[in-house]
Amino acid sequence: MEKKLYTITIFSENTPGILNQITIIFTRRQINIETLSVSPSSLSGVHKFTISVQCTADMIEKVIKQIDKRIDVIKAFYNVDEELVYQEMALYKITTEAILDSDEVERIIRKYNARILEVDRIYTVIEKTGHTNETQELFNELNKFKVMEFVRSGRIAVTKLPNERLVDHLNRAEERRKELEK
């Protein structure tokens, strides 16, 4: 079976140990986590884990079912890139001297719609938001001037659906609960 990049979204309360519970599922199946990002969601008290992995369709189904079984997980979903709006952020630190000595660095920054975050006598920090290939291309170009430090965030993503998937899931669960009470 062909491997594909999937983005997994997991909603949970912010409980100690939940990240470990989730990563163990990937470790047991020998699936490498490509990116990982955790932040509060649009729902108060609910955190959102965004994880990207390369695996088969069969494997992603099994992983999602296992994640959903965790007590502290409210719900897990997966998507392919076409169903998402997603970005990553990258920071690059280069010498300020490189910027002062060459017009090319400024041209590169403009070309990639990057921005300068901080300028110090020794270093300058540049930020780029985009897809992995865009942030990597900028790294490749800036590295001609010896990038001193480089870091890329995990993927953050929202679905192209009108509502947060968890909201729809919770609304359906509430409707089922009301039907059962009748």
Wavefront OBJ file of the C-alpha trace (Angstrom):
o trace
v 0.000 0.000 0.000
v 1.091 3.535 -0.756
v 2.079 5.878 2.066
v 0.569 9.342 2.136
v 0.897 12.401 4.386
v -1.981 12.658 6.860
v -2.681 15.397 9.361
v -4.223 14.136 12.575
v -6.173 16.465 14.834
v -6.754 15.329 18.397
v -8.921 17.184 20.890
v -8.446 16.606 24.606
v -8.363 18.312 27.949
v -4.908 19.550 28.897
v -3.999 16.596 31.133
v -0.498 15.526 32.157
v 0.655 12.420 30.296
v -1.759 12.685 27.357
v 1.053 13.416 24.903
v 2.903 10.311 26.087
v -0.255 8.196 25.667
v -0.630 9.454 22.116
v 3.009 9.052 21.060
v 3.111 5.474 22.354
v 0.427 4.583 19.795
v 2.713 5.766 16.973
v 5.780 4.099 18.477
v 4.063 0.708 18.757
v 3.076 0.873 15.088
v 6.510 2.197 14.094
v 5.071 5.361 12.566
v 7.352 8.379 12.675
v 5.756 11.682 13.655
v 6.800 14.258 11.044
v 5.469 17.333 12.895
v 3.682 17.946 16.182
v 1.991 21.063 17.486
v -0.183 21.508 20.577
v -2.257 24.568 21.438
v -5.585 25.624 22.913
v -8.503 25.114 20.502
v -11.449 27.379 19.781
v -13.333 25.606 22.601
v -12.579 26.719 26.147
v -10.622 24.115 28.119
v -9.964 21.937 25.063
v -6.491 21.525 23.567
v -5.762 20.641 19.966
v -2.900 18.390 18.909
v -1.922 18.620 15.250
v 0.285 15.742 14.118
v 1.467 14.934 10.613
v 2.555 11.413 9.673
v 3.394 9.404 6.553
v 1.486 6.110 6.514
v -1.049 4.017 4.628
v -4.814 4.600 4.663
v -5.321 1.356 6.574
v -2.768 2.366 9.213
v -4.239 5.851 9.748
v -7.689 4.323 10.364
v -6.252 1.988 13.008
v -4.252 4.761 14.678
v -7.290 7.060 14.907
v -9.373 4.272 16.470
v -6.666 3.639 19.051
v -6.302 7.337 19.864
v -10.087 7.674 20.251
v -10.017 4.898 22.884
v -7.812 6.976 25.212
v -9.860 8.208 28.169
v -8.520 11.767 28.021
v -9.135 12.134 24.269
v -12.419 13.795 23.329
v -12.124 12.972 19.616
v -9.494 12.407 16.925
v -9.799 13.095 13.194
v -7.511 12.837 10.184
v -7.314 14.781 6.950
v -5.301 14.982 3.759
v -3.767 18.266 2.605
v -6.591 19.054 0.162
v -9.046 19.245 3.091
v -6.959 21.709 5.114
v -5.524 25.173 5.283
v -2.141 24.678 6.926
v 1.103 26.489 7.608
v 4.403 26.205 9.407
v 6.667 28.939 10.710
v 10.435 29.013 10.411
v 13.066 31.220 12.032
v 16.496 31.805 10.519
v 19.422 33.491 12.246
v 22.155 34.858 10.022
v 24.946 37.316 10.650
v 24.005 40.977 10.370
v 27.256 41.391 8.478
v 25.866 39.178 5.681
v 22.914 41.555 5.261
v 25.090 44.648 5.323
v 27.634 43.202 2.874
v 25.181 41.990 0.239
v 22.022 43.263 -1.426
v 21.178 39.638 -2.234
v 19.969 38.823 1.300
v 17.398 41.626 1.133
v 16.309 40.403 -2.314
v 15.891 36.854 -0.972
v 13.848 38.073 2.010
v 11.528 40.015 -0.317
v 11.278 37.141 -2.806
v 10.027 34.760 -0.095
v 7.788 37.310 1.666
v 9.783 36.769 4.833
v 10.247 39.422 7.467
v 12.988 40.532 9.787
v 12.071 40.043 13.454
v 15.192 41.294 15.176
v 18.429 42.957 14.234
v 21.404 42.825 16.565
v 25.012 43.862 15.915
v 25.961 40.199 15.515
v 22.867 38.475 14.134
v 19.555 39.079 12.399
v 16.489 36.849 12.851
v 14.217 36.297 9.856
v 10.746 34.709 9.971
v 8.911 32.891 7.187
v 5.434 31.403 7.349
v 4.489 28.894 4.684
v 4.564 25.268 3.660
v 7.559 23.047 4.368
v 8.938 23.316 0.843
v 8.816 27.146 0.998
v 10.588 27.392 4.345
v 13.178 24.857 3.179
v 13.801 26.750 -0.069
v 14.401 29.949 1.907
v 16.811 28.061 4.167
v 18.703 26.795 1.124
v 19.067 30.315 -0.272
v 19.992 31.942 3.047
v 22.472 29.188 3.810
v 24.734 30.666 1.121
v 25.350 33.266 3.840
v 25.821 30.629 6.573
v 22.627 30.274 8.606
v 23.677 30.315 12.274
v 20.444 28.777 13.555
v 17.297 27.406 11.960
v 14.061 26.089 13.442
v 10.747 25.122 11.868
v 7.519 24.730 13.832
v 5.135 21.841 13.557
v 2.236 22.096 11.165
v -0.808 24.031 12.296
v -4.027 23.476 10.401
v -7.724 24.179 10.194
v -10.183 22.271 8.054
v -11.948 23.810 5.093
v -15.251 22.824 6.733
v -17.531 25.619 7.997
v -17.221 24.483 11.658
v -14.616 22.914 13.887
v -15.089 19.153 13.465
v -15.227 18.680 17.224
v -18.191 21.063 17.503
v -20.128 19.005 14.940
v -19.157 15.786 16.754
v -20.308 17.158 20.121
v -23.576 18.450 18.633
v -24.345 15.000 17.153
v -23.525 13.348 20.493
v -25.883 15.733 22.288
v -28.664 15.006 19.778
v -28.170 11.238 20.292
v -28.268 11.733 24.068
v -31.556 13.660 23.824
v -33.072 10.976 21.585
v -32.156 8.299 24.114
v -33.799 10.281 26.923
v -37.136 10.374 25.105
l 1 2 3 4 5 6 7 8 9 10 11 12 13 14 15 16 17 18 19 20 21 22 23 24 25 26 27 28 29 30 31 32 33 34 35 36 37 38 39 40 41 42 43 44 45 46 47 48 49 50 51 52 53 54 55 56 57 58 59 60 61 62 63 64 65 66 67 68 69 70 71 72 73 74 75 76 77 78 79 80 81 82 83 84 85 86 87 88 89 90 91 92 93 94 95 96 97 98 99 100 101 102 103 104 105 106 107 108 109 110 111 112 113 114 115 116 117 118 119 120 121 122 123 124 125 126 127 128 129 130 131 132 133 134 135 136 137 138 139 140 141 142 143 144 145 146 147 148 149 150 151 152 153 154 155 156 157 158 159 160 161 162 163 164 165 166 167 168 169 170 171 172 173 174 175 176 177 178 179 180 181 182
